[in-house]
């Protein structure tokens, strides 16, 4: 069944596209949710203005993603994490941790852009891919180092001094 999309639907199409879908998908989801309508001439003309506007917005967003990808490509971030003597982390480094580290360096990267097959659970240096769009990608290097616990060292020194003084 052919339908005219009223909104962008990932992996299906963009606003104003006429796409072929199964009858059940159209009748049970797209049409009741008002995500699509039947592709009559009136409906196509009515949506043309919105389609042009949305196309321009997608183009601008795509340009911005290309700039961000070019800026972040090849960047290196350092993340400190608690680990045992063998280098195994207490916890793991996730997509969110990497995105936050990149944001602290001034890059406009969101968690959804970081593509990891699994979370990092050991100390070391890793290459991570960033997927901004199907055709816009970047690579960054993540260095995971042992966290130095300075707060405990500072607190331990005064206690030792007071214990020595008594």
C-alpha positions in Angstrom: 0.0 0.0 0.0 1.3 3.4 -0.9 1.3 6.2 1.7 2.4 9.8 1.9 4.5 10.4 4.9 3.6 13.4 7.2 6.8 13.1 9.2 10.3 11.7 8.9 10.4 8.0 9.9 13.8 6.4 10.3 14.6 3.7 7.8 11.3 4.4 5.9 11.4 7.9 4.5 11.1 11.6 4.9 8.2 14.0 5.1 6.5 14.2 1.7 7.8 10.9 0.4 5.4 8.4 -1.1 6.5 5.0 0.1 5.2 1.4 -0.2 4.4 -0.3 3.1 2.4 -3.4 4.1 -1.3 -2.8 4.5 -1.2 -3.8 8.2 1.6 -1.3 8.9 -0.3 1.4 7.2 -3.8 0.7 8.7 -2.6 -0.2 12.2 0.2 2.3 12.8 0.9 5.0 10.2 -2.6 6.1 9.4 -4.1 6.1 13.0 -1.0 7.9 14.4 -1.4 10.5 11.6 2.2 9.8 10.4 1.0 9.2 6.9 -2.1 9.7 4.6 -3.2 8.3 1.3 -1.2 9.9 -1.5 -3.9 11.9 -3.3 -3.1 15.0 -5.4 -4.5 17.3 -2.8 -2.5 15.8 0.0 0.7 16.0 -2.1 0.2 19.7 -2.9 -0.8 20.5 0.7 2.5 19.1 2.1 4.8 20.5 -0.6 5.6 23.7 1.4 6.4 21.7 4.6 8.5 19.3 2.6 10.7 22.1 1.2 11.2 23.6 4.6 12.0 20.2 6.2 14.5 19.4 3.3 16.3 22.7 4.0 16.4 21.9 7.7 17.9 18.5 7.0 20.5 20.0 4.7 21.6 22.5 7.4 21.7 19.9 10.1 23.7 17.7 7.8 26.2 20.5 7.1 26.6 21.0 10.9 27.2 17.3 11.5 29.9 17.3 8.8 31.6 20.3 10.5 31.5 18.5 13.9 32.7 15.3 12.4 35.7 17.0 10.7 36.5 18.9 13.9 36.4 15.8 16.2 38.1 13.4 13.8 41.4 12.2 15.2 40.8 13.8 18.6 42.2 12.2 21.7 40.5 12.1 25.1 41.7 10.9 28.5 39.3 9.2 30.9 40.3 8.3 34.5 38.7 5.3 36.1 39.2 3.3 39.2 40.9 -0.1 38.5 42.6 -2.9 40.4 46.3 -3.8 40.1 45.7 -6.0 37.0 44.1 -3.0 35.2 40.5 -4.2 35.3 38.1 -1.4 35.9 35.6 -1.2 38.7 32.7 -0.7 36.3 33.2 0.3 32.7 33.7 3.2 30.3 30.5 3.7 28.3 29.3 5.8 25.4 28.1 8.4 27.8 31.5 8.7 29.4 33.2 9.2 26.1 30.6 11.7 24.9 31.0 13.7 28.1 34.8 13.7 27.8 34.5 15.0 24.2 32.0 17.7 25.3 34.5 18.9 28.0 37.0 19.4 25.2 34.5 21.5 23.3 33.1 19.0 20.7 29.4 18.8 20.1 29.1 15.1 20.4 26.1 13.3 21.8 25.9 9.9 23.4 23.9 8.5 20.4 26.9 9.4 18.1 29.3 7.1 19.9 29.4 3.6 18.4 30.8 0.9 20.7 30.4 -2.9 20.3 31.0 -3.3 24.1 32.0 -1.1 27.0 35.6 -0.8 27.9 36.5 -2.7 31.1 40.3 -2.5 31.2 42.9 0.3 31.2 44.4 1.1 27.8 44.1 3.1 24.6 41.1 2.4 22.3 39.9 3.6 18.9 36.2 4.6 18.9 34.0 5.3 15.9 31.5 8.1 15.9 28.5 7.8 13.6 26.8 11.1 13.1 24.8 9.9 10.0 25.1 6.9 7.7 27.6 8.7 5.6 29.2 11.0 8.3 31.7 9.2 10.5 34.7 10.1 12.6 37.3 8.3 14.7 38.6 9.3 18.1 41.2 7.8 20.5 40.2 7.1 24.1 42.9 6.7 26.7 41.7 5.1 29.9 44.1 5.6 32.8 44.1 4.7 36.5 42.3 7.3 38.5 44.6 9.0 41.1 42.7 9.3 44.3 44.1 12.7 45.5 41.3 13.3 48.1 42.3 10.2 50.1 46.0 11.1 50.0 45.3 14.6 51.3 43.0 13.3 54.1 45.5 10.7 55.1 48.4 13.1 55.7 46.7 15.2 58.4 45.6 12.0 60.2 49.1 10.7 60.2 50.5 13.9 61.5 48.0 14.1 64.3 48.6 10.5 65.2 52.4 11.1 65.3 51.9 14.2 67.4 50.0 12.3 70.2 
